[in-house]
Amino acid sequence: MKAIALTRYLPIENPESLVDVQLDKPTPQGRDILVEVKAIGVNPVDVKVRAPKDAIEKAPRVLGWDAAGVVQVVGPEVSGFKAGDRVFYAGDITRPGSNSEFQLVDERIVGHMPQSLSFEQAAALPLTTITAWEALFERLHVPPAATASAKSILIIGGAGGVGSIAIQLAVKVAGLKVIATASRPESEKWVRELGAQHVINHFGDLPAQLKQEGFDNVDYVLILNDTDRHFPAAAAAVAPQGMICTIVENAAPLDVSLLKAKSAGFIWEFMFTRSMFQTADMQQQGNLLDQVARLIDNQVIVTTVNQVLSPINAANLRQAHATLEGGRAIGKIVLKDFS
Ligand SMILES: NC(=O)c1ccc[n+]([C@@H]2O[C@H](COP(=O)([O-])OP(=O)(O)OC[C@H]3O[C@@H](n4cnc5c(N)ncnc54)[C@H](OP(=O)(O)O)[C@@H]3O)[C@@H](O)[C@H]2O)c1
């Protein structure tokens, strides 16, 4: 089967950083399904895993943690899928990724694709949707119904892949008042179109800008970029007894004592936790993808794809990585079709 892989960790300008290879097609065991991959999403995690270092892989390493495709064969213990089903999923960071014509994935972290979407529209969603859903409804404990209308959330990094779906879930599913951050006219336009009622600039003074927008504080803060820079402002902006969630690693220690007087909470979201630790509730990721597929098909929320490259090959994947490395992507970049 065709795949895109690396054996060395090189700058993305180097044509050897990601190369086209031929690999053996795997066979599903246990609860795995074998998926014929039709489209892949590209995420900052791909760039972080590929980042230059001295290590050398003995066998080609396949990255990629977002796919939409068709089930070809199911393992002997699979109960939720059959050959021919259209699926979308992020997969497991500890296993070979989706940048290959065929991929094995545990059925518990797979969703049935929205019927109204093409493969490339669906491939934009899984990783960011799992992240945003878990952050909002499982880490921050936002009620998942339109009962929270008096409550507010600051989403820092609103126009990126995760922000684009988080804004929609916060507004359309939870009924929160959303203040999103964006630093450019085009990213501001994007977050407003997705439903953000207020937009402020993440390179400015966030608490001061919130006040200008009429918010003394916010009930929730979701940090989707540069935790080191934004944590103190999040601590200043969060309401007494409010909650902060971040999805981005910090480089320096975070001063959680800033939250003590407010009895405010701080929590991480890492969307690979369930698959990495094989938690008893792994199936929840498949369930939430199915729920989001229904929200898409019922036109409550929309796909976040913004750029589609074709075919799926090393040259186009290097281009997508280079764009993400720039840190200014709006929505999602997707690649479709292996030939
Ligand atoms: N923990 C997890 O499970 C998890 C899951 C997914 C992603 N992540 C991480 O979350 C981060 C965001 O992912 P993503 O897919 O949304 O990335 P992305 O699509 O590459 O994000 C691009 C956006 O980031 C904004 N941005 C750039 N610098 C910023 C800053 N200093 N502060 C706030 N926003 C800034 C830009 O907005 P402007 O153009 O308006 O400046 C741009 O629209 C990445 O570090 C990724 O690795 C973690």
Ligand as a Chemical Component Dictionary entry (heavy atoms), coordinates in Angstrom:
data_LIG
# 
_chem_comp.id                   LIG 
_chem_comp.type                 NON-POLYMER 
_chem_comp.pdbx_formal_charge   0 
_chem_comp.three_letter_code    LIG 
# 
loop_
_chem_comp_atom.comp_id 
_chem_comp_atom.atom_id 
_chem_comp_atom.alt_atom_id 
_chem_comp_atom.type_symbol 
_chem_comp_atom.charge 
_chem_comp_atom.model_Cartn_x 
_chem_comp_atom.model_Cartn_y 
_chem_comp_atom.model_Cartn_z 
_chem_comp_atom.pdbx_ordinal 
LIG N1  N1  N 0  -4.201 18.464 23.983 1  
LIG C1  C1  C 0  -4.763 18.033 22.856 2  
LIG O1  O1  O 0  -5.421 16.988 22.844 3  
LIG C2  C2  C 0  -4.624 18.834 21.609 4  
LIG C3  C3  C 0  -5.470 18.572 20.529 5  
LIG C4  C4  C 0  -5.391 19.363 19.391 6  
LIG C5  C5  C 0  -4.448 20.382 19.329 7  
LIG N2  N2  N 1  -3.613 20.572 20.373 8  
LIG C6  C6  C 0  -2.632 21.675 20.336 9  
LIG O2  O2  O 0  -3.384 22.866 20.364 10 
LIG C7  C7  C 0  -2.749 23.872 19.596 11 
LIG C8  C8  C 0  -3.742 24.429 18.597 12 
LIG O3  O3  O 0  -4.112 23.434 17.674 13 
LIG P1  P1  P 0  -4.903 23.858 16.356 14 
LIG O4  O4  O 0  -5.100 22.642 15.544 15 
LIG O5  O5  O -1 -6.091 24.686 16.714 16 
LIG O6  O6  O 0  -3.766 24.798 15.699 17 
LIG P2  P2  P 0  -3.787 25.714 14.409 18 
LIG O7  O7  O 0  -4.957 25.399 13.571 19 
LIG O8  O8  O 0  -2.444 25.639 13.789 20 
LIG O9  O9  O 0  -3.966 27.179 15.071 21 
LIG C9  C9  C 0  -3.740 28.287 14.272 22 
LIG C10 C10 C 0  -4.336 29.522 14.941 23 
LIG O10 O10 O 0  -3.582 29.863 16.092 24 
LIG C11 C11 C 0  -3.763 31.260 16.322 25 
LIG N3  N3  N 0  -2.610 31.747 17.087 26 
LIG C12 C12 C 0  -1.340 31.900 16.645 27 
LIG N4  N4  N 0  -0.567 32.368 17.653 28 
LIG C13 C13 C 0  -1.365 32.508 18.742 29 
LIG C14 C14 C 0  -1.159 32.938 20.087 30 
LIG N5  N5  N 0  0.053  33.332 20.522 31 
LIG N6  N6  N 0  -2.218 32.933 20.935 32 
LIG C15 C15 C 0  -3.431 32.540 20.511 33 
LIG N7  N7  N 0  -3.697 32.133 19.251 34 
LIG C16 C16 C 0  -2.672 32.106 18.386 35 
LIG C17 C17 C 0  -3.837 31.862 14.939 36 
LIG O11 O11 O 0  -4.792 32.911 14.994 37 
LIG P3  P3  P 0  -4.494 34.354 14.303 38 
LIG O12 O12 O 0  -4.123 34.031 12.887 39 
LIG O13 O13 O 0  -5.767 35.075 14.477 40 
LIG O14 O14 O 0  -3.338 34.951 15.095 41 
LIG C18 C18 C 0  -4.312 30.715 14.043 42 
LIG O15 O15 O 0  -5.620 30.910 13.533 43 
LIG C19 C19 C 0  -1.501 23.204 18.996 44 
LIG O16 O16 O 0  -0.400 23.470 19.846 45 
LIG C20 C20 C 0  -1.837 21.731 19.054 46 
LIG O17 O17 O 0  -0.711 20.884 19.093 47 
LIG C21 C21 C 0  -3.671 19.839 21.522 48 
# 
loop_
_chem_comp_bond.comp_id 
_chem_comp_bond.atom_id_1 
_chem_comp_bond.atom_id_2 
_chem_comp_bond.value_order 
_chem_comp_bond.pdbx_ordinal 
LIG N1  C1  SING 1  
LIG C1  O1  DOUB 2  
LIG C1  C2  SING 3  
LIG C2  C3  SING 4  
LIG C2  C21 DOUB 5  
LIG C3  C4  DOUB 6  
LIG C4  C5  SING 7  
LIG C5  N2  DOUB 8  
LIG N2  C6  SING 9  
LIG N2  C21 SING 10 
LIG C6  O2  SING 11 
LIG C6  C20 SING 12 
LIG O2  C7  SING 13 
LIG C7  C8  SING 14 
LIG C7  C19 SING 15 
LIG C8  O3  SING 16 
LIG O3  P1  SING 17 
LIG P1  O4  DOUB 18 
LIG P1  O5  SING 19 
LIG P1  O6  SING 20 
LIG O6  P2  SING 21 
LIG P2  O7  DOUB 22 
LIG P2  O8  SING 23 
LIG P2  O9  SING 24 
LIG O9  C9  SING 25 
LIG C9  C10 SING 26 
LIG C10 O10 SING 27 
LIG C10 C18 SING 28 
LIG O10 C11 SING 29 
LIG C11 N3  SING 30 
LIG C11 C17 SING 31 
LIG N3  C12 SING 32 
LIG N3  C16 SING 33 
LIG C12 N4  DOUB 34 
LIG N4  C13 SING 35 
LIG C13 C14 SING 36 
LIG C13 C16 DOUB 37 
LIG C14 N5  SING 38 
LIG C14 N6  DOUB 39 
LIG N6  C15 SING 40 
LIG C15 N7  DOUB 41 
LIG N7  C16 SING 42 
LIG C17 O11 SING 43 
LIG C17 C18 SING 44 
LIG O11 P3  SING 45 
LIG P3  O12 DOUB 46 
LIG P3  O13 SING 47 
LIG P3  O14 SING 48 
LIG C18 O15 SING 49 
LIG C19 O16 SING 50 
LIG C19 C20 SING 51 
LIG C20 O17 SING 52 
# 
